[in-house]
């Protein structure tokens, strides 16, 4: 696994999806409002981080990989902040389309004493315009020769449409490029033929129509999703229970969690898909890539708020696990 991590800088990935601004309001609660039975948050600070496809890109950069990003932002302050932040990180933003009538997706979370108090969203969930889809596809075609893996980061905010995914899949197949999908349940039928789809337990349960409550139901759900999607593999992320990889031919690999403590799962799916994509681009098998992604997820869930995993953190986590074994 360490050999693959050392090849991350030679593993270019293209991320396509919903770019989100994650806004955090940090504070403390010491009293209840006299106007209503709700806590009063004494605001201490505010912070912004890239979320969604932006967080996938940030994770890839943090792991010292190479990344390009395609998505849509609005002609507003948050859209300008996203493109500026990505440029500061050295990311080419020419694959990001600005739609004047569309707000940039922003999720604001109020956090007090390390606990989420409330979240409110500014967004439009309608599909992006046909013109925006055409621009994204032209960008993909232009840079496809320099890409090893494509990532679809679907947060159901309008970028990942049925028609766009169909064309992306065709381009990937023509050029023998792997496609990694961080899915949304209602779009599961979009992802036909993907290399790997990474639902969490709840998403897998709803998409398969099988209530997952143990290993038997988990395996039935994984097999069902494989058959429905015609994907090469399904990786179900299971929180404190780790992950389960389902491959064609009935091969199932259960990977136990390595997380010591779970404080916040925000952005954990982004960490999984970014590490998985980088590992595949570096030449790892699906099993090896899933194990690396499991280590990365174990790090990020121990941090409050959207977070990224650094290359040396991943190396240290693997080293500690090897030492314990």
C-alpha positions as CSV (number, residue, x, y, z in Angstrom):
1,X,0.0,0.0,0.0
2,X,2.9,2.4,0.8
3,X,4.2,1.8,-2.8
4,X,0.9,3.1,-4.2
5,X,0.9,6.1,-1.9
6,X,4.4,7.0,-3.2
7,X,3.0,6.9,-6.8
8,X,0.1,9.3,-6.0
9,X,1.9,12.3,-7.5
10,X,1.9,10.4,-10.9
11,X,-1.8,9.5,-10.7
12,X,-3.9,12.3,-12.4
13,X,-7.7,12.3,-11.5
14,X,-10.5,14.4,-13.0
15,X,-13.4,15.1,-10.6
16,X,-16.8,16.0,-12.0
17,X,-19.7,17.0,-9.8
18,X,-21.3,19.4,-7.4
19,X,-18.9,21.9,-5.9
20,X,-20.1,23.2,-2.5
21,X,-18.9,25.9,-0.1
22,X,-19.0,24.5,3.5
23,X,-19.5,27.4,5.9
24,X,-19.0,26.8,9.6
25,X,-20.1,29.0,12.5
26,X,-18.3,28.0,15.6
27,X,-19.5,29.0,19.1
28,X,-20.7,27.9,22.5
29,X,-24.1,27.6,24.2
30,X,-24.6,28.9,27.7
31,X,-28.3,29.8,27.8
32,X,-31.7,29.2,26.1
33,X,-33.5,32.0,24.2
34,X,-36.4,33.6,26.1
35,X,-38.2,34.0,22.8
36,X,-38.3,30.3,22.0
37,X,-37.0,27.0,23.5
38,X,-33.8,27.1,21.4
39,X,-30.1,27.5,22.3
40,X,-28.4,30.8,21.9
41,X,-25.0,30.3,20.2
42,X,-22.3,32.8,21.2
43,X,-20.3,32.9,17.9
44,X,-16.6,32.6,18.4
45,X,-15.4,32.3,14.7
46,X,-16.5,31.5,11.2
47,X,-14.7,29.4,8.6
48,X,-15.1,28.2,5.0
49,X,-14.0,25.0,3.4
50,X,-14.4,23.4,0.0
51,X,-17.2,20.7,0.0
52,X,-18.6,18.2,-2.4
53,X,-16.5,17.8,-5.5
54,X,-14.3,20.6,-4.1
55,X,-13.5,18.5,-1.0
56,X,-12.7,15.5,-3.2
57,X,-10.2,17.7,-5.1
58,X,-8.8,19.1,-1.8
59,X,-8.3,15.5,-0.5
60,X,-6.5,14.5,-3.7
61,X,-4.2,17.5,-3.4
62,X,-3.6,16.8,0.3
63,X,-2.5,13.3,-0.6
64,X,-0.2,14.9,-3.1
65,X,-2.1,13.8,-6.2
66,X,-2.9,15.7,-9.3
67,X,-6.5,16.8,-10.0
68,X,-8.7,18.7,-12.4
69,X,-12.2,19.7,-11.5
70,X,-15.4,20.2,-13.5
71,X,-18.6,21.7,-12.0
72,X,-20.8,24.8,-11.8
73,X,-20.9,27.8,-9.6
74,X,-23.0,31.0,-9.5
75,X,-21.9,34.5,-10.4
76,X,-21.8,35.4,-6.7
77,X,-19.4,35.8,-3.8
78,X,-19.3,32.1,-3.0
79,X,-18.6,31.2,-6.6
80,X,-15.7,33.6,-6.7
81,X,-14.4,32.2,-3.4
82,X,-14.5,28.7,-4.7
83,X,-12.6,29.4,-7.9
84,X,-10.1,31.6,-6.1
85,X,-9.4,28.9,-3.4
86,X,-8.9,26.2,-6.0
87,X,-6.5,28.4,-8.0
88,X,-4.5,29.1,-4.8
89,X,-4.1,25.3,-4.5
90,X,-2.8,25.1,-8.0
91,X,-6.0,23.7,-9.6
92,X,-7.0,24.6,-13.2
93,X,-10.5,26.1,-12.9
94,X,-11.2,26.3,-16.6
95,X,-13.5,23.3,-16.2
96,X,-15.8,25.2,-13.8
97,X,-18.8,26.9,-15.5
98,X,-20.4,30.0,-14.1
99,X,-24.2,30.1,-14.4
100,X,-25.5,33.6,-13.8
101,X,-29.0,32.6,-12.6
102,X,-27.8,29.8,-10.3
103,X,-26.6,30.3,-6.7
104,X,-23.4,28.7,-5.6
105,X,-24.3,25.8,-3.3
106,X,-23.5,26.8,0.3
107,X,-24.1,24.7,3.4
108,X,-23.9,26.6,6.7
109,X,-23.4,24.6,9.8
110,X,-23.6,26.0,13.3
111,X,-21.4,24.0,15.7
112,X,-21.3,24.5,19.4
113,X,-19.2,22.4,21.8
114,X,-18.2,20.1,18.9
115,X,-21.9,19.4,18.2
116,X,-24.0,20.4,15.1
117,X,-26.8,22.7,16.3
118,X,-28.4,23.4,12.9
119,X,-27.6,23.5,9.2
120,X,-29.1,25.8,6.6
121,X,-28.5,25.6,2.8
122,X,-28.4,28.1,-0.1
123,X,-28.8,26.1,-3.3
124,X,-30.6,25.2,-6.5
125,X,-31.2,21.5,-7.1
126,X,-32.4,21.8,-10.7
127,X,-30.3,20.4,-13.6
128,X,-27.6,22.6,-15.0
129,X,-28.2,24.0,-18.5
130,X,-27.5,22.0,-21.7
131,X,-24.9,24.7,-22.5
132,X,-23.1,24.1,-19.2
133,X,-23.1,20.3,-19.8
134,X,-21.6,20.9,-23.3
135,X,-18.8,23.0,-21.9
136,X,-18.0,20.4,-19.3
137,X,-17.9,17.6,-21.9
138,X,-15.6,19.6,-24.1
139,X,-13.3,20.2,-21.2
140,X,-13.3,16.4,-20.4
141,X,-12.5,15.5,-24.1
142,X,-9.6,18.0,-24.2
143,X,-7.9,16.6,-21.1
144,X,-8.9,12.9,-21.2
145,X,-5.5,11.8,-22.5
146,X,-3.9,13.0,-19.3
147,X,-6.3,11.4,-16.9
148,X,-6.2,7.9,-15.3
149,X,-9.5,8.0,-13.3
150,X,-12.7,9.9,-13.5
151,X,-14.7,10.7,-10.4
152,X,-18.4,11.5,-10.3
153,X,-19.1,13.4,-7.1
154,X,-23.0,13.4,-7.0
155,X,-24.7,15.6,-4.3
156,X,-27.9,15.9,-6.3
157,X,-27.3,19.7,-6.8
158,X,-27.8,19.5,-10.6
159,X,-24.4,18.9,-12.1
160,X,-24.6,15.1,-12.4
161,X,-27.4,14.6,-14.9
162,X,-28.4,11.5,-16.8
163,X,-27.3,12.8,-20.1
164,X,-23.9,14.0,-18.8
165,X,-23.2,10.7,-17.1
166,X,-24.1,8.8,-20.3
167,X,-21.5,10.8,-22.3
168,X,-18.9,10.6,-19.6
169,X,-19.3,6.8,-19.4
170,X,-19.0,6.5,-23.1
171,X,-15.8,8.6,-23.2
172,X,-14.3,6.6,-20.3
173,X,-15.0,3.3,-22.0
174,X,-13.5,4.5,-25.3
175,X,-10.3,5.5,-23.5
176,X,-10.2,2.6,-21.0
177,X,-10.5,5.0,-18.0
178,X,-11.9,3.9,-14.6
179,X,-15.0,5.7,-13.2
180,X,-15.5,6.0,-9.5
181,X,-18.9,7.2,-8.3
182,X,-19.9,8.8,-5.0
183,X,-23.6,8.3,-5.5
184,X,-26.9,9.8,-4.6
185,X,-29.6,7.2,-4.1
186,X,-32.2,8.7,-6.5
187,X,-29.6,8.7,-9.3
188,X,-28.5,5.1,-9.0
189,X,-29.7,4.2,-12.4
190,X,-27.4,6.9,-13.9
191,X,-24.2,5.0,-13.0
192,X,-24.6,1.9,-15.2
193,X,-21.2,0.3,-16.0
194,X,-19.1,2.3,-13.5
195,X,-15.9,0.8,-12.2
196,X,-16.9,1.2,-8.5
197,X,-19.9,2.9,-6.8
198,X,-19.5,3.8,-3.1
199,X,-22.9,4.1,-1.3
200,X,-23.1,4.2,2.5
201,X,-25.3,1.7,4.2
202,X,-28.5,3.8,4.1
203,X,-28.1,4.6,0.4
204,X,-27.4,0.9,-0.4
205,X,-30.5,-0.2,1.6
206,X,-32.8,2.3,-0.2
207,X,-31.3,1.7,-3.7
208,X,-31.5,-2.1,-3.4
209,X,-34.9,-2.2,-1.6
210,X,-33.3,-4.4,1.1
211,X,-33.2,-3.4,4.8
212,X,-29.6,-3.9,5.9
213,X,-29.4,-5.2,9.4
214,X,-26.7,-7.9,9.3
215,X,-24.2,-9.7,7.1
216,X,-26.8,-11.7,5.2
217,X,-28.9,-8.7,4.2
218,X,-25.8,-6.7,3.5
219,X,-24.6,-9.3,1.0
220,X,-28.0,-9.5,-0.7
221,X,-28.0,-5.7,-1.0
222,X,-24.5,-5.7,-2.5
223,X,-25.3,-8.4,-5.0
224,X,-28.5,-6.7,-6.0
225,X,-26.8,-3.4,-6.6
226,X,-24.1,-5.1,-8.7
227,X,-26.8,-6.7,-10.8
228,X,-28.8,-3.6,-11.2
229,X,-25.9,-1.2,-12.0
230,X,-23.8,-3.6,-14.1
231,X,-20.9,-2.0,-12.3
232,X,-17.6,-3.8,-11.8
233,X,-17.9,-3.4,-8.1
234,X,-19.9,-1.9,-5.2
235,X,-18.1,-0.6,-2.1
236,X,-20.6,-0.1,0.8
237,X,-19.2,2.2,3.5
238,X,-20.5,1.1,6.9
239,X,-19.3,3.7,9.3
240,X,-17.9,2.1,12.5
241,X,-18.2,-1.3,10.9
242,X,-15.8,-0.5,8.1
243,X,-16.5,-1.3,4.4
244,X,-17.6,-4.2,2.3
245,X,-16.5,-4.6,-1.3
246,X,-18.6,-6.6,-3.7
247,X,-17.1,-7.6,-7.1
248,X,-18.4,-9.6,-10.0
249,X,-18.3,-13.3,-9.6
250,X,-19.6,-13.2,-6.1
251,X,-16.4,-12.1,-4.5
252,X,-17.0,-10.2,-1.2
253,X,-14.3,-8.6,1.0
254,X,-15.2,-7.2,4.4
255,X,-12.8,-4.5,5.6
256,X,-13.0,-3.7,9.4
257,X,-12.9,-0.1,10.5
258,X,-9.5,1.3,11.7
259,X,-11.1,4.5,13.2
260,X,-10.3,4.9,16.9
261,X,-13.0,7.4,17.6
262,X,-15.8,8.8,15.4
263,X,-16.6,12.5,16.0
264,X,-17.9,13.7,12.6
265,X,-18.6,11.8,9.3
266,X,-19.0,15.1,7.4
267,X,-16.9,14.7,4.2
268,X,-15.9,11.1,4.9
269,X,-17.5,10.0,1.7
270,X,-15.3,12.5,-0.2
271,X,-12.2,11.2,1.5
272,X,-13.1,7.6,0.6
273,X,-13.8,8.4,-3.1
274,X,-10.6,10.5,-3.5
275,X,-8.3,8.0,-1.9
276,X,-10.0,5.2,-3.9
277,X,-9.6,7.1,-7.1
278,X,-5.9,8.0,-6.5
279,X,-5.1,4.4,-5.5
280,X,-6.7,3.0,-8.7
281,X,-4.8,5.6,-10.8
282,X,-1.6,4.5,-9.1
283,X,-2.2,0.9,-10.2
284,X,-3.8,-0.6,-7.1
285,X,-6.4,-3.4,-7.4
286,X,-10.0,-2.7,-6.1
287,X,-9.3,-4.5,-2.9
288,X,-6.0,-2.6,-2.3
289,X,-7.7,0.7,-3.2
290,X,-10.6,0.0,-0.8
291,X,-8.2,-0.8,2.1
292,X,-6.3,2.4,1.5
293,X,-9.6,4.3,1.4
294,X,-10.6,2.7,4.7
295,X,-7.4,4.0,6.4
296,X,-8.1,7.5,5.1
297,X,-11.7,7.4,6.3
298,X,-10.5,6.3,9.8
299,X,-8.5,9.4,10.0
300,X,-11.1,11.9,8.8
301,X,-14.0,10.8,11.0
302,X,-11.9,11.7,14.0
303,X,-11.9,15.4,13.1
304,X,-14.9,17.7,13.6
305,X,-15.9,19.5,10.3
306,X,-15.1,18.9,6.7
307,X,-11.5,17.7,6.7
308,X,-8.8,16.4,4.4
309,X,-6.2,13.6,4.9
310,X,-2.5,14.4,4.4
311,X,-0.2,11.9,2.7
312,X,2.0,11.6,5.9
313,X,-1.1,11.0,8.0
314,X,-2.1,8.1,5.7
315,X,1.4,6.6,5.8
316,X,1.5,6.9,9.6
317,X,-1.9,5.2,10.0
318,X,-0.7,2.3,7.9
319,X,2.5,2.1,9.9
320,X,0.7,2.1,13.2
321,X,-1.6,-0.6,12.0
322,X,1.3,-2.8,10.8
323,X,3.0,-2.2,14.2
324,X,-0.1,-3.3,16.1
325,X,-0.4,-6.5,14.0
